[in-house]
Amino acid sequence: MGYHADVIQPLINQRVRLGLSQTAVDEMVGVTRGQIGKWENGDRRPTAFLLSCWADVLNCRVLIVVEDHKCINTKYPRSRVGLPQ
């Protein structure tokens, strides 16, 4: 799959299910007119924050999972930063 199929298409499907236009969602998210269309068409990609806002107005949520354990900062053990063991 890919970014569009995994992230964007479910949001498009939800917008359509809710009967909302792209323009209506532009207003709900608080972005300039036509921005949702650019995201949906793949012309632009939203920031993580705007992606979260977009999902929120559609009663969805975005989960970001980091699976590469090399990204964990070993200088600070998980217990010291409040993460589960």
C-alpha positions in Angstrom: 0.0 0.0 0.0 1.2 3.5 0.6 0.6 6.9 2.2 -2.4 7.7 0.0 -4.1 4.3 0.4 -3.3 3.9 4.1 -3.8 7.4 5.4 -5.6 9.6 2.9 -8.2 7.2 1.4 -9.8 6.3 4.7 -10.3 10.0 5.4 -11.8 10.5 1.9 -14.1 7.5 2.5 -15.2 8.9 5.9 -15.9 12.4 4.4 -18.0 10.9 1.7 -19.9 8.7 4.3 -20.6 11.8 6.3 -21.9 13.6 3.2 -19.4 16.5 3.7 -17.9 18.5 0.8 -14.2 19.2 0.6 -15.1 22.9 1.1 -17.1 22.2 4.3 -14.1 20.2 5.7 -11.7 23.0 4.7 -13.8 25.3 6.9 -14.1 22.8 9.8 -10.4 22.2 9.9 -9.6 25.9 9.5 -7.5 25.7 6.3 -7.7 27.7 3.1 -10.4 26.8 0.6 -9.2 24.0 -1.6 -6.6 22.6 0.8 -8.5 19.3 1.5 -8.8 18.8 -2.2 -5.0 19.1 -2.6 -4.5 16.6 0.2 -7.0 14.2 -1.2 -5.5 14.5 -4.7 -2.0 14.0 -3.4 -0.8 17.4 -4.6 0.2 18.3 -1.0 0.6 16.5 2.3 -0.7 17.9 5.6 1.5 18.3 8.6 1.0 15.7 11.4 -1.0 18.4 13.3 -3.3 19.2 10.4 -3.7 15.5 9.6 -4.9 15.1 13.2 -7.2 18.0 12.9 -8.6 16.7 9.6 -9.3 13.3 11.2 -10.8 14.8 14.3 -13.5 16.7 12.3 -14.4 13.5 10.6 -14.7 11.6 13.9 -11.6 9.6 13.2 -8.2 9.4 14.8 -4.7 9.1 13.5 -2.2 6.8 15.2 1.5 7.2 14.6 3.5 4.1 15.4 7.3 4.1 15.5 8.5 0.6 15.1 12.2 1.0 14.6 13.7 0.3 18.1 16.8 2.1 17.0 14.9 5.3 17.4 14.7 4.8 21.2 17.1 7.0 23.0 19.1 4.6 25.1 20.7 7.4 27.2 17.3 7.8 29.0 15.8 4.4 30.0 12.1 4.0 29.3 11.3 4.0 33.0 12.9 7.5 33.4 10.7 9.0 30.8 7.4 7.4 32.0 7.1 4.9 29.2 5.9 1.4 29.9 8.6 -1.2 30.5 
